[in-house]
Amino acid sequence: MLFYGTTLYGIQTGLCFAVLALGLYISYSILDFPDLSVDGTFPLGGVIATILMLRLGLPPLAAVLLSFFAGVAAGLVTGYLHVRCRISKLLSGIIVMTAMLSVTLALTQLLTKNGYTTAIFSYRSENLKSLFSFASETSLGRGAKDYWIIAVLLVFVIFVKFAIDIFLKTKLGYMLRSTGDNERLVTSLGKDPGKYKILGISLANGLVAMSGALYSQFTLQYDNTSGSGKVVLALASVIIGIAVFSNIRFIKDTTAVIAGALIYSLCLNYLVLVDKNGIYLKLLNAAMFAIILIFNDRLSGLRGLRYKRKGAKRIKEGGSDA
């Protein structure tokens, strides 16, 4: 029973983090930009959504969607620092991530009656309704409520996935891909690759902020420290998804990334069963991420060797035909 509950919770959190992973897929896989500002943008989306619901009375879905623009703003800063100010990729992300720590703390003051910053703000104390309130208010059994939450999250994730797929097929999306693959090609077309970098990083952080807003509604609380380690989680999800499903032609990269987020989230939740006190949880998490990177590197090497052998075989066959 404990394993069953852990599995359901792992799927739920995995779907929340799937939007986060899709955001990092744009910055990391398409633009080759390891964006560390993710750790700051994730809680930013959570606090923005909470403020919109608590102070302005907006519906939960509207709060999640509007948090996207807060993430876009943070991504604009990261992209501008890298492209226009010529700061390295890692440092520009670190600068924005550090700045977001103060921004989220300042915004948290709006959630407290006395204007003090607080680490955790609970939705339960204000009786706020979330996207998943229907499940808790009905007389359904515990299992049915969990499946209802999964269904809501799945619909949201599929919507985001198809939106990204459609965008990447547009002219703007093709230019974004070209910027990540070959900047000189974009320059030869008379376009500024820097603008497309800023656009891609902004969109990626917008999705990360939406994930933070979704996660805060799922957990019914906002936590200023919720962004810690999210860049590692997202990177692992992207790497797992693409490494496992890249050879399957009918599965798109966005679908593979979602599957990777689910796999990694389930693994993290199963680690909790191994280390119930949580003392070695971060260590186990780091070790698992290292294993994933090693596995991905070895797998890439085997694929490269396979392609070389196929190429050599074709050349040999072509020579024999001649």
C-alpha angles and dihedrals in degrees: 000000000000090000091049093051091046090052093052092047090047091054091048095050090041090058090049090052092044089078088051090051092049089055093052089045088066095048099035106032101030101032099024089231116142096208112200092177085084090087089062099038094054096064089038089065090049096052094043092052091047092051092048091052099040102038103027099030095230120165116263095249093050090049091053093047094047092050085069090074092053088056091047089056091052090047090051089058092049092048093045093050091052101039104033102025092039094228114157120264095250096045095047089053093047091050093053093042090054092046092050090059089066093039093055091046090051092049091049088065087071089061096057127073094223095043095246124140116247132192095222130026115189122214088207092068090060097036091235118174118232134192087272100045092105090066093054095043096053126082092242120132121260093260093049091051091053091051091048090054090049090051093052092047092046092054090050093048093047090051091053092045094053091045090056092045091052092047093050089055093056124090089256090052092050090051089051091053091046090053090056094044102039123358092184090062091055091048091049088056089059094253130127109241089197091068091054091048091054090047093051095046090048093051091046093053090045089059090046090054090049089053090052091051091048092048093050090054091047093052092038091230143079118229124187090210095051092104094064111121096358094124089058091048092049094045091050091050092051094046094047094047096048094041094051101038105027093098093055105090100201093053113085122217092250091056090047091052091052090050089048091053091052093048094048093045091051090050091051092050092048088053088062088061089054095046105031094171092054094227097127097027095109091045092051090046091053092047091050091050090050090051090050091052092047092048091048092049092050091045091051090050092052091049091050091051091049092051091049091052092049090049092049091048092052092049090049092049090048090052093050091050090053 
